Amino acid sequence: MTSLSVEMLAAEAAEPITSAGNAQLGIAVLAGIAVIVLLITKLKMHAFLALTIGSLALGSFAGAAPADTIASFTAGLGSTVAGVGVLIALGAILGKLLADSGGADQVVDTILAKASGRAMPWAMVLIASIIGLPLFFEVGIVLMIPVVLLVAKRGNYSLMRIGIPALAGLSVMHGLIPPHPGPLVAIDALDANLGVTLALGVLVAIPTVIIAGPVFSRYAARWVDIKPPENMIPQRPSEELDRRPSFGATLATILLPVVLMLLNALVEIVVDNPENGLQKVTSVIGSPLIALLAAVLVGMFTLGRAAGFTKDRLAGTVEKSLAPIAGILLIVGAGGGFKQTLIDAGVGQMILDFSENWSIPALLLGWLIAVAIRLATGSATVATISAAGLVAPLAADMSTSHAALLVLAVGAGSLFFSHVNDAGFWLVKEYFGMNVGQTIKTWSVMETIISVVAMAFILLLSLLL
């Protein structure tokens, strides 16, 4: 299959690659997802390989020619990586600069110096939300765990009273706020406006993180009253540095891409004229690529140089930041390939028919599909990508705001009830020294609260917009 034929097939997305009816397509979807689930959960296969094989299985069960299935998968993989791959890479660089320079520690120490007693859980959720903006969830946990354990130990707090708000802040950012991979892929799949999604995501995230963080932590601390495990309190990552970036410079660098993207969204709403000079400028500087690139370039000075990094160390930091995201890029790309296979097989039209016949609101349908895939695979990213692909046709006739809300609904569903098939479940369990039952009572319940509360606010906004 030549690259030209792949491009031609992608251009003819409206022409299904199979003539299967809705019943056969429904079986094909279930079979494809079942293959992915079994490969990930039973055989412990990497999600990239599982998604690739699941896509081929989907096409086969739908009666599509193997060559057409391969072409659809390849086209989807390429377009997804092209759409979000560079953004993920830039986010990884910014996160690595933040961690290695001590900028993350500077934000943490400054906020903690102002908080004590009852304010501490609120300080933890604020720190985690700020730190979680440019960082992947796993990286955010690694950065926050030393802080959580040290604060709990020195202040004699219940570990859950301090830890749950931090985990809630990181998880909400990961599931709802771009430039995290899941929301970015959903935005790309649903052709949503990034700035509007970001703005609405922040509106949903604030009450959600308050309820799932500081409020729920009171109950979690009663259910599981444990002290921080001594063997898990590591050395702070930036103690070896002679100096660190200032709090103001670090915060400004973290928030720079967010501000630029929100500015672009605001100008688009207020001006609403593509020929306007101001809108032309903001559409460039507020595009995700330029906004994140600007933050990385600024961060090299405000974070790297401020910490005393030489040119060689800066180059090394950038190089080290890219290696760990190879797996993420492959998973995201394969998820895009699975999404395109779903669309080209005609599953999108089947979902449209199903939605019309059963009168299920598109936002609720997107959330339910993401919940089902999350429970089955354990991966929030896989759930977001797959669900976004399934409900993509529903976004075609939506307003800008409702398309953004559909992205958030899918993201909220992808966070539902993390359990034993989720790597994050085991990460939290081991860091906090809990058993499986304690982890379910705290972490799993917290994730469910985030998913349900976020969806409630998303539905509320859909009535207002």
C-alpha positions as a printed Julia matrix, in Angstrom:
465×3 Matrix{Float64}:
   0.0     0.0    0.0
   1.7     3.21  -1.16
   1.62    6.49   0.76
  -0.44    7.99  -2.06
  -3.15    5.35  -1.69
  -3.17    5.89   2.07
  -3.74    9.6    1.55
  -6.49    8.92  -0.97
  -8.27    6.59   1.44
  -8.02    9.12   4.24
  -9.5    11.75   1.95
 -12.45    9.46   1.27
 -13.38    8.97   4.93
 -17.05    9.36   4.0
 -16.81    6.15   1.93
 -16.92    3.16   4.32
 -14.34    0.42   3.8
 -17.01   -2.21   4.51
 -20.68   -2.73   3.65
 -21.49   -4.4    6.96
 -24.77   -3.55   8.66
 -25.11   -2.02  12.1
 -25.4    -5.41  13.83
 -22.16   -6.7   12.32
 -20.42   -3.38  13.01
 -21.56   -3.5   16.61
 -20.14   -6.99  17.0
 -16.91   -5.86  15.29
 -16.52   -2.94  17.71
 -17.06   -5.18  20.74
 -14.67   -7.76  19.34
 -11.99   -5.17  18.57
 -12.24   -3.64  22.03
 -12.29   -7.13  23.61
  -9.07   -8.01  21.8
  -7.43   -4.83  23.11
  -8.67   -5.48  26.64
  -7.48   -9.1   26.69
  -4.08   -8.25  25.25
  -3.51   -5.45  27.77
  -4.97   -7.11  30.87
  -4.28  -10.82  30.41
  -1.15  -10.93  28.26
   0.28   -7.65  29.63
   0.97   -6.53  26.06
   2.06   -2.94  25.42
  -0.91   -0.73  24.56
   0.68    0.23  21.2
   0.74   -3.39  20.03
  -2.69   -4.09  21.54
  -4.28   -1.14  19.73
  -2.62   -2.12  16.45
  -3.83   -5.72  16.66
  -7.26   -4.58  17.89
  -7.61   -2.31  14.85
  -6.82   -5.21  12.5
  -9.29   -7.4   14.38
 -11.97   -4.71  14.12
 -11.53   -4.45  10.36
 -11.56   -8.22   9.98
 -14.78   -8.69  11.99
 -16.39   -5.84  10.04
 -15.62   -7.59   6.76
 -13.17   -4.97   5.45
 -10.34   -5.92   3.12
  -7.04   -6.23   5.05
  -5.38   -3.66   2.77
  -8.13   -1.12   3.48
  -7.91   -1.73   7.23
  -4.15   -1.26   7.19
  -4.52    1.93   5.14
  -7.11    3.36   7.56
  -4.98    2.52  10.59
  -1.84    3.99   9.04
  -3.62    7.19   7.97
  -5.1     7.64  11.45
  -1.78    7.0   13.16
   0.0     9.51  10.95
  -2.59   12.27  11.28
  -2.79   11.87  15.06
   0.96   12.01  15.6
   1.15   14.97  13.24
  -1.59   16.73  15.17
  -0.43   16.17  18.74
   3.02   14.59  18.67
   4.95   17.86  18.65
   2.76   19.27  21.43
   3.42   16.23  23.62
   7.16   16.59  22.98
   7.14   20.29  23.89
   5.15   19.55  27.04
   7.69   16.91  28.03
  10.58   19.36  27.56
   8.87   22.02  29.66
   8.12   19.46  32.38
  11.73   18.27  32.47
  13.01   21.85  32.71
  10.59   22.47  35.55
  11.75   19.38  37.44
  15.52   19.54  36.88
  15.88   23.27  37.52
  14.16   23.09  40.9
  11.34   25.31  39.66
   8.75   22.77  40.81
  10.31   22.71  44.27
  10.35   26.5   44.38
   6.59   26.66  43.74
   6.0    23.96  46.35
   8.15   25.55  49.05
   6.74   29.04  48.51
   3.12   27.95  48.8
   3.77   25.64  51.75
   5.51   28.46  53.62
   2.23   30.38  53.53
  -0.03   27.5   54.55
  -0.52   25.51  57.74
  -3.17   23.6   59.66
  -6.54   23.43  57.93
  -5.21   25.31  54.91
  -2.67   22.58  54.1
  -5.0    20.34  52.0
  -6.0    23.41  49.98
  -2.35   24.31  49.51
  -1.62   20.77  48.3
  -4.4    20.81  45.72
  -3.21   24.21  44.49
   0.4    23.02  44.18
  -0.6    19.83  42.36
  -2.86   21.72  39.95
  -0.1    24.18  39.08
   2.56   21.49  38.79
   0.16   19.25  36.86
  -0.5    21.78  34.1
   2.62   21.05  32.02
   3.48   17.56  33.37
   2.3    14.06  32.57
   0.44   12.39  35.43
   3.22    9.93  36.25
   5.84   12.68  36.28
   3.6    14.83  38.47
   3.25   12.01  40.99
   7.01   11.5   41.14
   7.45   15.24  41.8
   4.64   15.51  44.33
   5.2    12.35  46.37
   8.29   13.66  48.22
   6.37   16.82  49.12
   3.26   14.9   50.25
   5.28   12.5   52.42
   7.44   15.23  53.95
   4.51   17.51  54.75
   2.53   14.64  56.29
   5.52   13.54  58.37
   6.68   16.96  59.59
   3.18   18.29  60.22
   1.91   15.02  61.72
  -0.98   14.94  59.23
  -2.9    11.91  58.04
  -1.33   10.88  54.76
  -4.74   10.79  53.06
  -5.59   14.32  54.25
  -2.53   15.59  52.37
  -2.21   13.02  49.59
  -5.75   12.92  48.21
  -5.85   16.67  47.35
  -2.5    16.36  45.56
  -3.63   13.3   43.6
  -6.94   14.99  42.72
  -5.15   18.05  41.35
  -2.87   15.93  39.17
  -5.66   13.65  37.95
  -8.07   16.44  37.0
  -5.34   18.21  35.02
  -4.46   14.94  33.29
  -8.03   14.1   32.25
  -9.53   17.49  31.4
  -6.89   20.09  30.61
  -4.73   20.3   27.47
  -1.81   20.01  26.69
  -2.12   16.55  28.26
  -2.2    13.78  25.61
  -5.76   12.56  26.22
  -7.52   15.93  25.9
  -5.29   16.89  22.95
  -6.19   13.73  21.03
  -9.89   14.18  21.8
  -9.73   17.8   20.63
  -8.09   16.65  17.4
 -10.57   13.79  16.87
 -13.65   15.94  17.53
 -12.27   19.0   15.73
 -12.89   21.09  18.85
 -11.42   24.51  19.6
  -8.46   24.12  21.96
  -8.81   27.52  23.6
 -12.52   27.1   24.29
 -11.91   23.56  25.59
  -9.17   24.88  27.87
 -11.39   27.65  29.22
 -14.37   25.36  29.86
 -12.03   22.7   31.22
 -10.75   25.12  33.85
 -14.35   26.03  34.78
 -15.19   22.35  35.29
 -11.85   21.51  36.94
 -12.05   24.06  39.79
 -15.2    22.77  41.56
 -14.34   19.18  40.66
 -10.9    19.28  42.24
 -12.28   20.99  45.36
 -14.91   18.27  45.92
 -12.64   15.33  45.04
  -9.62   16.81  46.84
  -9.9    18.75  50.12
 -13.55   17.8   50.75
 -13.26   14.06  50.06
  -9.88   13.84  51.85
 -11.71   14.34  55.18
 -13.59   11.08  54.66
 -10.64    9.27  53.1
  -8.53   10.11  56.16
 -11.17    8.49  58.4
 -11.46    5.37  56.25
  -7.71    4.88  55.86
  -5.67    6.49  58.65
  -2.04    5.77  57.83
   1.29    7.46  58.35
   3.81    8.08  55.56
   6.05    5.04  54.99
   9.6     5.91  56.09
  11.27    3.98  53.28
   9.4     5.99  50.63
  10.56    9.47  51.68
  13.21   10.27  49.03
  15.65   13.12  48.69
  14.2    16.26  47.15
  15.19   16.34  43.47
  16.71   19.83  43.51
  18.69   19.76  46.75
  21.92   19.38  44.77
  21.38   22.74  43.03
  23.19   25.85  44.21
  20.28   28.07  43.25
  16.75   27.77  41.94
  14.47   29.9   39.74
  12.27   32.42  41.52
   8.65   31.61  42.31
   7.34   34.39  40.07
   9.45   33.41  37.08
   8.54   29.74  37.45
   4.82   30.41  37.76
   4.88   32.81  34.8
   6.62   30.19  32.66
   4.14   27.45  33.59
   1.14   29.66  32.88
   2.48   31.3   29.69
   1.03   28.75  27.21
  -2.28   28.7   29.07
  -2.53   32.5   28.96
  -1.67   32.65  25.25
  -4.24   29.98  24.32
  -6.94   31.58  26.46
  -6.16   35.0   24.92
  -6.64   33.54  21.45
  -9.97   32.0   22.46
 -11.15   35.28  24.02
 -10.25   37.34  20.93
 -12.0    34.81  18.66
 -15.18   35.16  20.73
 -15.09   38.96  21.08
 -13.75   39.98  17.64
 -14.97   37.03  15.53
 -13.34   38.33  12.36
 -10.51   36.28  10.8
  -9.41   39.34   8.79
  -8.93   41.48  11.91
  -5.26   42.29  12.6
  -5.46   41.51  16.32
  -7.14   38.18  15.7
  -4.5    37.27  13.11
  -1.75   37.89  15.68
  -3.45   36.04  18.53
  -4.33   33.11  16.27
  -0.59   32.63  15.71
   0.77   33.21  19.21
  -2.21   31.41  20.75
  -1.88   28.28  18.63
  -0.83   25.31  20.79
   2.44   24.81  18.91
   3.62   28.42  19.25
   2.32   28.8   22.82
   4.17   25.72  24.06
   7.26   26.49  21.99
   7.34   29.98  23.5
   7.07   28.52  27.0
   9.95   26.11  26.32
  12.2    28.86  24.94
  11.34   31.19  27.82
  11.83   28.32  30.27
  15.37   27.74  29.06
  16.21   31.17  30.5
  13.75   31.58  33.39
  14.26   28.01  34.61
  17.43   26.52  33.13
  19.77   29.5   33.11
  18.34   30.76  36.4
  19.37   27.44  37.98
  22.89   27.84  36.61
  22.55   25.36  33.76
  25.27   25.5   31.11
  24.42   25.2   27.43
  25.47   21.55  27.51
  23.28   20.77  30.51
  20.32   22.5   28.88
  20.84   20.41  25.76
  21.1    17.29  27.9
  17.89   18.12  29.75
  16.01   18.52  26.47
  17.43   15.27  25.14
  16.53   13.31  28.29
  12.99   14.68  28.26
  12.2    13.17  24.87
  13.2     9.54  25.42
  10.48    8.67  27.99
   7.64    9.92  25.77
   8.36    7.51  22.9
   5.91    5.0   24.37
   3.28    7.67  24.91
   3.57    8.87  21.32
   3.23    5.31  20.01
   0.15    4.65  22.14
  -1.44    7.94  21.12
  -0.62    7.28  17.46
  -2.0     3.73  17.56
  -5.09    5.05  19.3
  -5.54    7.47  16.42
  -5.2     4.56  14.01
  -7.89    2.64  15.92
 -10.11    5.72  15.84
  -9.71    6.09  12.06
 -10.47    2.41  11.53
 -13.67    2.86  13.53
 -14.67    5.86  11.44
 -13.79    4.35   8.06
 -15.65    1.14   8.87
 -18.82    3.18   9.33
 -19.04    2.86  13.1
 -19.51    6.61  13.4
 -22.76    6.44  11.44
 -23.84    3.47  13.53
 -23.31    5.56  16.69
 -25.32    8.38  15.13
 -28.18    6.0   14.39
 -27.99    4.55  17.89
 -28.01    8.01  19.44
 -31.06    9.07  17.42
 -33.03    5.88  18.08
 -32.38    5.79  21.82
 -32.35    9.54  22.41
 -29.17    9.39  24.51
 -27.58   12.86  24.78
 -24.24   12.98  22.98
 -22.39   14.19  26.09
 -23.72   11.33  28.22
 -23.02    8.8   25.45
 -19.4     9.95  25.16
 -18.97    9.71  28.92
 -20.5     6.22  29.13
 -18.35    4.86  26.3
 -15.2     6.26  27.92
 -16.23    4.79  31.3
 -16.7     1.33  29.78
 -13.33    1.37  28.02
 -11.58    2.79  31.1
 -12.99    0.02  33.32
 -11.96   -2.61  30.8
  -8.47   -1.45  29.84
  -7.37    0.61  32.85
  -5.91    3.27  30.58
  -7.35    6.79  30.63
  -5.52    7.61  27.4
  -6.83    4.53  25.56
 -10.35    5.27  26.85
 -10.19    8.89  25.7
  -8.83    8.06  22.26
 -11.26    5.21  21.59
 -14.33    7.02  22.89
 -13.45   10.19  20.98
 -13.23    8.16  17.78
 -16.59    6.52  18.39
 -18.48    9.76  19.08
 -16.62   11.95  16.58
 -19.56   12.09  14.12
 -21.78   13.5   16.87
 -19.57   16.6   17.05
 -20.0    17.47  13.37
 -23.09   19.64  13.85
 -22.28   20.88  17.35
 -21.52   24.45  18.33
 -17.96   25.31  19.35
 -18.81   25.23  23.04
 -20.68   21.92  22.91
 -17.9    20.24  20.91
 -15.52   21.35  23.67
 -17.91   19.96  26.3
 -17.96   16.62  24.45
 -14.16   16.52  24.72
 -14.47   17.14  28.46
 -17.2    14.49  28.83
 -14.97   11.89  27.22
 -12.06   13.02  29.42
 -14.21   12.79  32.54
 -15.35    9.28  31.64
 -11.75    8.18  31.12
 -11.0     8.8   34.82
 -13.77    6.61  36.24
 -12.82    4.09  39.0
  -9.15    3.3   38.52
  -8.56   -0.26  39.74
  -6.1    -3.16  39.47
  -5.65   -2.97  35.69
  -4.41    0.64  35.89
  -0.7     1.36  36.35
  -1.61    4.51  38.31
  -3.42    2.35  40.88
  -0.26    0.43  41.69
   1.89    3.57  41.59
  -0.27    5.22  44.28
  -0.52    1.99  46.31
   3.25    1.49  46.49
   4.18    5.13  47.12
   1.66    5.49  49.95
   2.31    2.04  51.43
  -1.33    0.91  51.24
  -2.87   -2.48  50.55
  -5.29   -3.09  47.67
  -8.41   -2.52  49.79
  -7.12    0.78  51.17
  -6.16    1.95  47.68
  -9.68    1.21  46.38
 -11.27    3.07  49.33
  -9.18    6.18  48.64
  -7.65    6.45  45.18
 -10.32    4.51  43.26
 -13.2     6.32  44.97
 -11.48    9.68  44.4
 -11.17    8.95  40.66
 -14.85    8.04  40.51
 -15.82   11.25  42.29
 -13.78   13.27  39.79
 -15.47   11.53  36.85
 -19.05   11.88  38.15
 -18.71   15.43  39.53
 -16.99   16.67  36.37
 -19.74   15.15  34.23
 -22.4    16.83  36.36
 -20.82   20.23  35.83
 -20.36   19.51  32.11
 -24.09   18.76  31.77
 -24.89   21.92  33.72
 -22.74   24.02  31.38
 -24.43   22.4   28.36
 -27.75   23.81  29.58
 -26.29   27.29  29.98
 -24.3    27.56  26.71
